[in-house]
């Protein structure tokens, strides 16, 4: 069986669904000369990024503006300014905006020495160019990422100017327009700051790596491999969705794209087997969202985290491993209990792809193994990504059906550049926010305000940080969400004694979980579009299934052993063991089934035991395991009694 036959969605329908819920994918579809012009520009963008890593040694004040020039120019060509009119026609206004976008960036390149010399004493032309650059970045972010991040950046700029009129601790001396423009565009603390710097190095290359993997057909292979591994198990298609989405996360940083790519074939299978539409959609949405926290290639924000904290990306990936496993184990457990409760079967052998044929294509996973090996050998993340790209081309040549022609390579280069445009726009706009924070000192003020609001209590500070991340995540991508919360909330957690990597990982997690948390749960809504289920109910179901994603951050803040921080191997194993036990209890309680159907009291006991087992500490572990053993014993007794009654009646 081929995965392409398991879905009744056409590629066009899939593209439309992704574009509906993922603004970064809503690009113009050109025909004629503009199709080739945009294609050539996208390929050139990728080639420049590769050459800047391999051959060129440009200062950041030149490299980052060139990166941004490609980004702004292509955004105005490929993204419509409004939903009205012909979206696939550029128009003279957009061409002018694209040229302006390129021009303000190249101004840095052509007058690099002059701008460096004039630091703090800029000319009128400098101010005009800088002001136009800020406006163009804000508009590009609005088109690609959405209104919320543009609005937040604008409010931060206004706050910088109107500082003397702010109430209470928000008051500051304020800055004039020249200083705001100079700081935002002519230093490495604003638009051209660290976020865009990471976009122009690590993120772009790893996105390009994902595009090359996808071109070899590895996405479809993930689906086939997942069917072979999990398809025949109880409630097989749901477990296929969990496994496939975890793998898809290695090549896509978008929850919505993951949902549509995997869900187009897993959701119909789940529905045919007997899962409720809302549950089927929720399984896919939850699993696809978790793909962003799955090493080795995580969401774009993980690369920013490495830069902000000042540690190698490999350290971030290692720390994220156990929580990611816990997240997917939690979803797997709940899909298992739901299948048991409904009496659902797995797929038959005839419904699965040929096992031998699937195993013959295991070589397609080699690039992922190679990139992990390169990172573990302390090769830089940029060069590891390039090694991964080259290995993808070589590995794809093993068989005719996966071999990449020159046209395929060019298409992968264009596809990678196109996928990176959202990150370019988001990081440039987020740079404005970071720049105003450093200029006004509002970050420290808000961090102290957050601690004061929580009365110095760690749990309340964590709770408020979670709420802030979820609210920001309603309208901003994970990258921008993380930049804002890590600048404001993470320092507050560090002040309360939380290890820096745990504090940043906490904000990272909840920025991702926002994609499945109502009222704006884009990944869940996209899955609902495939399942034909009610979007809001699907969002609620996704939140319930992702309980592990809500619990894991609290666990690793209290017990950093889960992040492999200052711990022994046995301590980490024990934390993981009790956490998985806890997930089993919580999952059984939420679904209402273990070995048999649980009554309300048993469900409460299972959830209480699960939570206690998850909370680090020998006393809570013992109490939790005792409650779980009691609940399991009761459900096992009921299951055996029901079996005996069935045998007697037969």
N, C-alpha and C positions, 0 to 999 in steps of 0.2 A: 504493500500500500504506500502511496506517495502522499506526503502531507499536503501537497497542492490540491488534492482531491477531497480533502476533509473540510474545506471551507466553501461556503456559497457566496463569499464576497469577492468581487473583482478587485484588481489592483487599483483601479480608478476609485472605487468606493472606499478602499482602505486609505488612499491618499487624501480623499475628501474628509474622512473621519479624523485623521491625524491633524489636518489643517484646521478643522473646526475647534479642536480642543488644545492644540499646540500651535501658538502663533508663530513660533520659529519655523514651522513647516509650511506655512501659508505663503509660499513663493509664487511668483508669476510663472505661467507656463508659456514660453515664447514660441513663436514660429518665425521662419524667415531669418533675415540678417541678425536680429537681436538675439535669437537663440544661440547663434555661433559667437557673437560678440561676448555675451555673458559667459558662455562656456569657456572661451579662451581666457577671459579675465579670471575665472575661478581656477583654471589650471595654472595660470601664472601665479596666483596667490599661493597655491600649494607648493609650486616649484620654488618660489621665493622663500617660503618658510623652511623648506628642506635645505636649500643652499645656505640660509643664514645660520643653520645649525652645523652644517658640514664644512663650509668653506669661509663664510664671511665672519668677521669679528667687528661688528658695528657697535658703537656706544648706544646705550638704551635710548638716548634722546634722538637717535636717528632710526634705530630698528623699530621701536614702538610706534612712532608716527607713520612709518611705511606700512606696518601691520594695520594700523587704524585707517590709513588711506584706502587700502584694499577693502577693509570692512565697510566704511561709510559709503564708498563709491558703489559697491555691490548691493548694499542694503537699499539704497535709493533706486537702484535699477530693478531689483528683484521683489521688493515689498511695496504693496500699494499703500497710499496715504490714507485711504478711507475705503469703506465697503461699497461706496457708490461708483457708478461708471464701470468702464471696462478694466477689470483688474489685471488683464494680461497685456495691456498696452501701457508703455512707459510714459509717454507724454513729455512735452518740452520742459515742464516745470521740474519733473523728477530728474531729467538729464542735467539741468542746470544745478540742482541740489547735489547730484552725484559729483559734478565737476567742482563745485564749491567744497564738498567734503574732501576730495583729493587735494585740492589747492591748499586748504588751511593746514593739512597735515604735511604736505611737501614744503610748506613755508619753513618748518623746522629743519628739514633736510638741507634746503638751499641756503639758509641763514643760520646754520648751527653755531658757528663761532661767534657771530654777532649777538645772538640771543644769550649765549652763555656769558659773554662779556657784559651785556646790558642787564644782567640779573638785578631786579629791584629798581631798575631805571628804564622802563620800557617806553618805546615811542608810541605815538598815536596809532600808527599802522599796526604795531604789535597788539595793542588793545582791541582794535577792530577785528583783527584776525582771531584773537583769542576768544572774543565775545561770540563771533560767528561759529567758532568751533564748538563752544559750549552748547549753543542752540541746536546745532546740527547733531550733536551727540544725543541730546534730549529727545529730539524728534526721531532719530534712528531707533532709540530704545523704545519709544512709544510704538513705532511700527512693528518692531520685531518681538519685543518682550511684553509690552502692554502699558496701559496708562498708570497703574499703581506705582511702578518704580520711577517713572518720569515725574509723577506728582511728589513722591517722597524726596527725590533729588532737588526739585524746585523748592520745596518747603525748607530744605536744609540751606539752600542758597539764600532764601529770604531771611532765614534765621541768622545767617552770618552777617547780613546787612543791618537788620533791625535789632541786633543784640542789646543795645542800651534800653530798649523799650520792653524787653522780655520780663516776665514776673519771676520773683523768687530766685532760686538757685540757677535758673536758666539765663539770667542776665549776664551779659559780657560787654566789652567795650565797643564791639562792632567793627566792621571793616568796610572801606569804601569800595566802589565798583572796580577801580584799577587793581586794588590788592586782591580782590576776589578772583578776577580774571587771571592775574599774574600767578596766583597760587594754584588755581585750578588747571591752567594749561601750560604754564612755563616752568613748572617744577615737576619732580618725580613723586609728588605726594597727592596729585589730583588725577585728572583723566589719564595721564601717562604713568600712573603709579603702579604699585605692586600688582593689583588685579589684572590690569591690561598686560603687564609684564609676564604674568603667568599664562595668560591667554596666548601671548605671542611665542611661548616656548612649549611648556609641557602640554597644555590642554590641546592646542591645535594639532600637535603631532599624534597624540593619543586618539583624538577624534579621527584623524586621517587613518590611523591604524585600524580603527573600527570600520571605516569605509572600505578599506582593502579586504578585511575579513569578510564583510558582507558580500563583496563582489565575487568571492570564491564560492558563494553559496553556503557559507557556514551557518547562516541564520536558519535556513531550512534544515540543515544537518542537525542543529541543536534540537529541532522539533522531532526529527526521526530518532535521534539518540535517546531523547526523553521518553518517547513511546516505547522503545525497546526496554529501557531500564524500569519504567514505572507503569507502563500501560496495562499490564495484566494484574496489577495489585487491586485491592478493594477500592472501588471508586477511582479507577485508574486515570481517567482524563484529568481529574482535578490535580492529582499528583504529578501528572505530565506537565500541567500548567505551572506548578511550583518549580519543578526541576528545569523546565525549558526557560522560564523567565529568569531564573538565577543565572543560567548560561547566557541568555540574551543581554543581561546587564554588562557582560564583558565587552560588548561591541556597541552599546547604545547608552548615552547618558540621559535619555529622555524617557520618563515613565510612560507618557502617552504613546510614544513610538513603540516601546516594549509591549504595551497592552495590545495595540493593533496588530503588530507583527506576530506575536504568539497567540493572542486571543482569537484571531480570525479563524484558527482551526481548533483551539482547545475549548472555547466557549460552546460552539455548536455540539461538539462531542459530549461535553458535560450535560448539556440540556437533553440530548438524546438518551443519555444513560439514566436520567431521572432527577438530576439536581435542579433546584428552583432557579429560574433565570437570574434573580438577584444574587443568589449564592454563587452561581457559576461566574457571573461578572465580577463579583467581589474577590473570588479566588485569584482571578487573572490580574485584577487591578492591584491587589496587595502584593502579589508575587512580583509583578513588573516594577512596582515602586521600589521593592527591596533590591532590585538589580543595581540601583545606584550605590548601595552600601556593600556590594559584593566585590571583594578583591578578586583578581589583581587589578583590574581596570574599573575604578569606581566613578562616581559622578565627578563633574569638573571641579566642584567645590573642594574635593579631597586634595587636589593639587595646590589650590590656594591655601589650604590648611597647612600643608607641608612648608610652604613659603612663609606664612605668617608665624608659625611656631619656630621655624628654622631647623627642621629635621628632614632627613631624606624621605622621599615619598614611600620607600619600602617600609619605613617605621610606621607610617600611617596605615598602609595596607595590612601589616602584621597586626596592629592594634585592632583593626576593624574585623579581623577574621572570625573570632569567637562570637561577637555580637551578631554578625551576619548569619553565621550558622544557627544561632539561637533564634533569630528572626524567622528563617525558613523552616526550622524544625517546628516552631510554634504554628505556622500556617499548615504545615504537613499534618501535624497532630489533629488540628481541628477539621481538616478535610477528611481525615480518616474516621474520626468519630461521627461526622455527619453522614458519611457513606455507610457506616455500620448502623446508625440509627435508621436510615432509610432502606437498608438492606440492598445496597447497590453492588453490582458486580464489577469486575474489571473488564477490559476489552478481551475479545477472543483472539486467538492466534491469527485468524484470517483478517482481523481488523488492524493488524500491526504490520509495519514494514518488514521486509526480509532482514532477519537479524544478521546474516552473513554479509549482506550488502552494506548494511550500516557499519558493521565493524571494519569493513574494508576501507571505509572513509575516515577512520580514526586519525589518520595523518593530518586532517584538517585542524585538529586541535594543537598540532605542534607549534604554531606561532605563539599561542598563549603560553605554552610551556617554555618556549625560548625567551619570551619577554620576562617571565617570572625569573628564569635563570639569570638573565642579564642584570635584573635589578638586584638579585641576591649576590651577584659578583661585584656589587658596588659600581656598576656602570651607570652613568648619569641617566636620569629619567628620559631626557631628550634623545640620547643616543640609543637607549633601550627601545624607545618607540620606533626609531628608524630601523634598528635591527629587526624589530617585529614586522615592520612593513616589508622589508626585503625578504624576510623568511616566508611571508605570506605569498609573495610572488613565486618564490622557489618551490614551496610546498604545493602550491596550486598547480604547478607544472607536472606533478607526479602522474596525474590522470587527465585524459583529454577533456572531460566534462568540467573540470575545475581550472583548466589552464587559462591564464590571462593573456589575451592578445594586447597589442599596443593600444587599441581602441578601449579595451577594458581598463587598462592602467590609467588612461587619460580620463575615463569616466569616473574612476575611483578618486583621482585627484580632484576633479570638479565636485564630486559628491561630498568629499571630506571638507573642502573649503566652504561649500554651501551649508553644511551642518554646523560649521564653526562660527557662522555669522551671528547667530544668537548670542554666543558667548562673548564675541567681540563687543557687541552693542551693550550687553548686560554689564560687562566688566568696566567698560569705558564710563558708563553712566554711574555705576557703583563707585568709580574713582572720584567722581564729583562729591559723592556723599562722604567718602573717606577723607577727601581733602578738606571739606568744611569741618569735619570732626577734629582733625589735627589743627586747623586754624583757630577754632573757637574753644577747644578743650571740652566740648560737650560730651564726648565719650566717657571721660572720667566722672563728670557730673552725673550723667545718667546711670553709670554703674553704681556710684555711691547712693543715688536716689533709689535705685532698685533694691539695694541692701537695706536702706532705711525703711522702704515700704514693706519689706519682709521682716522688719524688726531684727535683722541680723541672723535670721533663721535660714539654714541651708536649704531645707526642704521647700520652704515658701519661695525662696529665691529661684530654686530650680523650677518650681511650678509657674512662677511669673515668666521666667525665660521660655518655658515650653509654650505658654499662651502667646507670647510675643512672636515666637517663631511660627506658630500655626497661623496667626493672623497675617503676618507678612507673607506667608506662603500662599495665601489665597490669591494673590495677584502678582507675585514676583517669582521668577525661577529660583531654583535651589541655590544657584551661584550667588545671585544678588542677595537673597535671603540670608545666606551664610555670612556674606561680607558685612552686612548691617549688624546682625546679632552677635557675630564674633567680635566686632569692634566695640559694641556696647555692653552685651550681657556676659560674654566670656570673661572679661576682666573682673566683673563682680564675683563670679564663681571662683576665680583664682584667688581673689582677696579673702574668700572664706575657706581657703585651704585645699581647694580641688586641684589636682594635677592639671597642668596646662592642656595637655593633649585630651584629657577627659572632659574638660570644660568646652573645648572647641568641638569635640566629637558630639557632645550633648546638643549643641546648637545645630550641628550638621544633620543629626538624625531627625530632629523635629522639623527642620526645613524641608526634608524629603517627605516625611510622613504627612505634611500638609497637602500633598497631592491626592490623598485618599480621605482627608478629613472634611466633612461637611462644615459650612454650607457650600463652599467652592472646592470640589474634589475632582479636579480635571481628569485624573487617571480613571477614577471610578465612573465618571460620566461618559468617558470614551468607551469603557467596557460595557456600560449600560446600552450604548448605541449599537454595539454588536449583539448583545443578548436580548435587545428589545425589552429591557426591564426598566423599572422606575428609577431614575437617576439618584434621587435623594435617598431612597431606601437602599440602593446599591452602595452609596457612600457610607451609610450607617453600618451595613453589613461588612464593608471593607475595614472600617475602623475596628469592629469587633474581631475580625479575623487577624488583624495586625496588632493584637494586644501585646505581643512580644516586642514590637517596635516601640511601644509606649513604656514598657517595663525595663527593657534592656538599658536605656540611658541612665535611669535611676540606679540600676544595679552597678554599672561600671563607675559611676561617680562615687558611690559608697564603698564599692570594692573594686579598685583599679586592677585587681588581678585578672578580671575579665578582658582587660585591654593589654594584658601581658606587661604591666608596668610594675617594676620593683617587686617581682614575685617569683616563686619557684614553679616548676612544672606541675608538681602535685597540687599546689594551691589553685592554680588555674584549672586543672582537671576537676577538682572538687567543686569549685564555683560553677563550672559548666555543668557538672553532673546534677547538682541541686537545682540549678536554674532550669534544666530540661525537665526534671521531675516536677518542678513548679509549673512549667508550661503544660505538662500533661494534665495536672490537676485543674488549672485554670481553664484549659481547653475543654475538658470533660464537663466542668461546671457550666460553662457558657453554652455548649451544645446540648447538654442535658442527657449525655450518654457516656457510659464507660464500657463495662462488660454487658450491662443491661441499661434500660432507661432509668434515669435518676429522678427521684422525687425532689421537691423544692428544698427540703432540709439537706439532702445528700449533695445537691448542687452547691448550696452555701458552704458545706463542709469541704467540698472539693476545691472551691475557689479560695477559701480561707487557708486551707493546707498548702495550696499552690503558691499563694502570696508569701506565706511564712517561709516556705522552702526557698523562694527567690531572694528574700531579704538575707544578706550575708550575716553570719553569726552562728555559732554552734547551737545556742539555745533555740533560735528560730528554726534552724535546720531540723533539729530533733522534733520540735513541736509540729512543724510542717509535714515531715515524713510520717509521723504518727497519725496525723489526720488523714493524710493521703492513703496510708495503709488501711485505716478504718473504712474509708469510703470505697476503696478498691475491694476490700473484703465483702462489704455489703452488696456491691454490684455483682461480684463474682457469685455470691450465694444466690442472688436473684436469678442470674443467668442460668445456673445449674438447675434451679428449681423449675424455671420455665422449660428447660430442655427435657427434664423428667416428665413434666406435664404433657408436653408434645408427644413424647415416646409412649406415654400411657394411653393418650387419646388415639394414637395410631394403632 
